[in-house]
Structures are given as structure tokens and as C-alpha cells.
Amino acid sequence: MAARDLPGMYWDEEKKRYFPLSSRPAGSSRSPFIGKATSPLKSAQRARKRKPQWRTGDRSESPELEDLDRHSSRLDRRTDTWHALSSFRQSYPGSKSRRQLEEARERFICARSVESRLADSGLLPVDMGKTITALCSKHQDVNGGHLWIGDNAGWLFAMDQTAPHDSWREFTMGTQITSISRSEHLTLVTSLGSPSRILVANAQTAGASLLREFPANVCSDVRCGHVIGKTILVGGRRGVVGFLDAERDQYLGSWSDSDVFSLTSQGQNIVYMGKRNGTIQRWDLRQPSSNPELIVNMSKKSGAVAGGAPVQHLRTLHGYGLLVETMRGDLEMHDMRYLRGTTPLLQFEGHVSSYEHKLGVTVDPSENVLFAGGGDSRLRAWSLRTGQPLHSPDSLTTTSSPAWSRNPLSTAFHHPIRALEILSDAEKTYIWAGSDKYLHRLELGSNSIFR
């Protein structure tokens, strides 16, 4: 059989094999192959055009097709990644963009919210005797877990969700409880003062709690608290006090010319402080002596109603979002990666402010839905992905109507909701809402909606 000409190779008749042209002896008469070489990429693309359209389950029956796909896909990734990715998305029969998925989820939650009901029947709502000012989950299990409840008289209650009428007193702080926050096994309870006190409860040491009382020159008029692992932070008059280890006495502080009304964190070291003067500052605990950085000034927001804008609520979401609620009525989310002054990433329209007291704000565990109490005694909800409202502004009912006829997102309570917390059991998700001295349970529906 005659030897074929191969690009870059020559045939040696004596040794009966091919060799590279670079190693060819001088004076050889056989000319190298000269012609139009076909690139591997074009060969693979033509081969792909000729190949049959196999179904997903048929590729194991054609090893040659699998080898060709692997080779051509490597070439595509090297030369045209965007085209290869677009082809994959179009070929996948059930693919949808993230936006389409979020819109579908939003429509589903909005439809299911109509089925939610205010589960006030029998022993509900619970009369706690004093105005409820703070709620926080104590721990959760398949039965729903327990709830911490704080009131304006300084009493701290614990309640089993399966038996809400059997709540019991755990401790007294002496003055109004202003916040309850939890992270992993630590729970922090703060009281207004004077003197101001904090209670640190460790779930790993059953029955053991640590009570601290602050001298007036260290911290007074405590408005908020926050827990990050073993670190606790307390915000009050003209600054923040932090304990890097909650069980030790050493503390650090950041002092300013305005009272701190709210606290949140990003990771283990970055702290955000919301202040009475409407500013939001960022403080790095790795450099405690440095001055906090101003990131947003809500009091200078263009187009807003004139007046103070104390930042009453802060929360980090999705790893990059900062949820902000002010006494003026602003409810919005800022992108901490690309801050644009006072221009938010999302604005949640319809929130009603209250200049008398702090309002309840909470987020579902999957961080897809925002719930907020209003100064008009309404509970409202928004999508945290699109900012669209999930409540209906019409068809209002009151808490005096029969329980079966009440949707919590279209119900006017007798008093504004000052505290909110979400708990779940094995089947359903609930919101516990503190309105004056009454503790209401709002049944939101199946857990699958919020996962």
C-alpha cells in the first residue's frame, strides 16, 4: 500500500515509518506535503453538524459520539465560551433565568399569602400583661421550639410554641427590654436603664446566665444589642461597647456624637451602626481604635420628607445587602458592594412609620420575604428579590372578626406591632407578633413556601 502524505511528516521507505520533517536527511528527493490543512476546531464543528440529535439517555450507546463531544467541548471552551454556555442553556429543556425563577416564586408566595390566617382562637392571642417590646427564638426543633419574650416592665419570658398559654418568667432586667438577639448558642438581652443591664444566656451551660450592669460613664440608655459568635455588642448613648469574649470583662468601645439605635454585622469582624442622626457607619473590629467609616446618611436623602431619620433597624441579607428601616418611614436595601450614596438597591413602598416607638421587622429563614409592622397597625410583606409588595391594600378586616375570615396581611390590629419573630414546626411556618400586650400567632402556611 502506497504511503500517504501527512502534514509535517515524511515517509522513510527503508524503516517503513513516518518521521518529522525537521529530522529529514539533506538531499532527500521526496517533497513535503503542501496543501490546505484543516484545523481540529473546524473538523470538530463539521462533525458536530453531521452527528445525529441523540437524546440524553442515548449517549451511552455511542462511545464515538461521547469522545467527539468531549473533544469539541474543550475546543469550544477555549475559543468561544459564551457561545458554548448559550448553547447549553438553550439545549437544557427546563432551564430558566434567575429572574424568571424569582418572578415565579414571587407569584406563588403572593397567591399563598391569601391562604394565611391569623390563628387567634381559643387561648390565642396570649395576654402577657405588659407591652411586648422584643421577641426572639430561643431554639427550634420539630415541634417549633421556644420563644423569648421581653416587655416594657423588664420581664423576660420563655414560651413553648406548642403551649403558648404556659409561658413562664425567666428573669427581670429592672427596666424596659429593648432587644433580644441570638447567634448559635448565645442569647443577648438588653435593657434601657438606668442603670443599663445586659443578660448573656449560654445554651451550652444550662441554667447559667451572665448579668452585667454598666456604669453610666461606660454605656447608658441601651437601645440595641447584637451577637457575633462569642462577641457581643451593645449600642446606646453616644456609642457602642463590645466584648470580644462574652464571658470576659475586657471590652472595647467606639464613641460618637450620636446615640446608636441599631446594630448588625457582616461576617465576624465588620459591624454596621445605625444612629439617631440618620447616619450608618461601618466599624472593623480588627482595628477597634480606628474611626468608623460613614457609608450612608439617611437624613440627607433627596426627595424624602423633611425631618429626622433615626435608623431603627439594620440587617445584612444575601451576603451583600443592608436592610435599613428608619423612624421617618424609609424601608430599603442597599448594596454594600457598590454603594451609591443614599440611592438604595431596592425600596419597599407602602411602609408606614411611627415616631412613637420601634416597629417590628423580620425576614423569613430563606431571606426571600420581608415582613414589617406599620404605624397604622398593619402587617405588610415584600419580596426581597424584586421589592414587590405581597400584601393587598384593600379588603381590610379587624382582629375582632372571626379568625377563619382574617388574612394577617390584610388585617388592622388594635395596636402597632412592635416585635416580630418567625418560627416553624415540622409542617408549617408561623409569625409571632407582639401588639401592645397581646401575642398573636400568624399562620403563614406550608414550610415549602419559605425554603
Secondary structure, DSSP 4 states (H G I P E B T S, - for coil): -PPPP-TTEEEETTTTEEEEGGGPPTT--SPPP-S-PPPHHHHHHHHHHHS----GGGGGG-HHHHHHHHHHHHHHHHH-HHHHHHHHHHHSTT---HHHHHHHHHHHHHHHHTT-EE---TT-SEE-SS-EEEEEEEE--TT--EEEEEETTSEEEEEETTEEEEEEEEEE-SS-EEEEEEETTEEEEEE--SS-EEEEEETTSTT-EEEEE--TTT--S--EEEEETTEEEEEETTEEEEESSTTSS--EEEE-SS-EEEEEEETTTEEEEEETTSEEEEEETTSTTSPPEEEEEGGG-TTSPSS---EEEEEEETTTEEEEEETTS-EEEEESSS-BTTB-SEE-TT----SSS---EEE-TTS-EEEEE-TTSBEEEEETTT--B-S-SSS-EETTS-GGG--GGGEE-SS-EEEEEEEE-SSEEEEEEEETTEEEEEEEEEGGGG-
